[in-house]
Structures are given as C-alpha cells and as structure tokens.
Amino acid sequence: MDFVPLEAAGLASGDASHVSFEQLCFIKEVLRTAGFDQIKIGPLDAEVSCGDIDKTLEVVTQVGALGKTPEVRPFIEPRVRAVLVERANSGRVSLKAATWIVTASKA
C-alpha cells in the first residue's frame, strides 16, 4: 500500500514486515518451502480506495504499521488526515497498491 500515510505519521522508516512479500525471491522461497513449483508471479499495480477521507483514515490507522501502535493514533491522526485531504478527489481518497498475482502448483 502507498507509503503516504506512514510518511505523514513519521513512520516511513519503521517496521517493514508488512511488505516482506514485496520481494519475489521471498515469495518463491515461501512457496518452494511449502512444496509448490511451477511458480508464476506477475505485478498488478492499482489505485485502491476505502472511500471518503474518514473511512480511509480509519482503515490506514488500524491496519499495517500504523495499526500496530494504537496508542500513537491521537498524535499521528491529524498529520495522516492532512495528507489524505490533499489526495482526495470529489471526497474520495485513492492510494497506490502494488500487488502480485501468484499461481503455483503443488509437486
């Protein structure tokens, strides 16, 4: 997911465990270890939305790196809201999502 909320919260260089599957070699290793072969991986980049500013703020502050530290939410929420307001278009906020489409078969 887009790093904009993390950057706004001042956590962009924090825990990156939520993006460990961004590395193709990691995905392949996990699948091979689980007994899969004929692994095919292709990128899918898309704009995603949770809806309006309030709904997007709720989601991005409850999942991923921002969701791991609910005690800091009152401090980071104003900054995250401000960047979401900047990205809003007709009241709707879109964030970038980079995902993989993965297929594999079990040996």
Residue pairs with C-beta under 8 A, 6 or more apart in sequence:
1 48
1 60
1 64
1 95
1 96
1 97
2 95
2 96
2 97
3 12
4 83
4 87
4 95
5 60
5 61
5 66
5 80
5 83
5 84
5 95
6 12
6 14
6 64
6 65
6 66
7 83
8 76
8 79
8 80
8 82
8 83
9 66
9 72
9 76
9 79
9 80
10 76
10 79
11 65
11 66
11 76
14 65
15 65
15 68
16 65
18 64
18 65
20 26
21 27
21 100
22 98
24 41
24 100
27 39
27 41
27 100
27 102
28 39
28 41
31 39
31 102
31 104
32 39
35 106
35 107
36 104
36 105
36 106
36 107
37 104
37 105
37 106
37 107
38 103
38 104
38 105
39 102
39 103
39 104
40 102
40 103
40 104
41 100
41 101
41 102
42 100
42 101
43 98
43 99
43 100
43 101
44 98
44 99
44 100
44 101
45 96
45 97
45 98
45 99
46 96
46 97
46 99
47 94
47 95
47 96
47 97
48 94
48 95
48 96
48 97
49 56
49 92
49 93
49 94
49 95
50 56
50 58
50 59
50 60
50 93
51 92
51 93
52 88
52 91
52 92
52 93
53 81
53 84
53 85
53 88
53 91
53 93
56 84
56 93
56 95
57 77
57 80
57 81
57 84
60 66
60 80
60 84
60 95
61 67
61 73
61 76
61 77
61 80
62 70
66 73
66 76
66 80
84 93
87 93
87 94
87 95
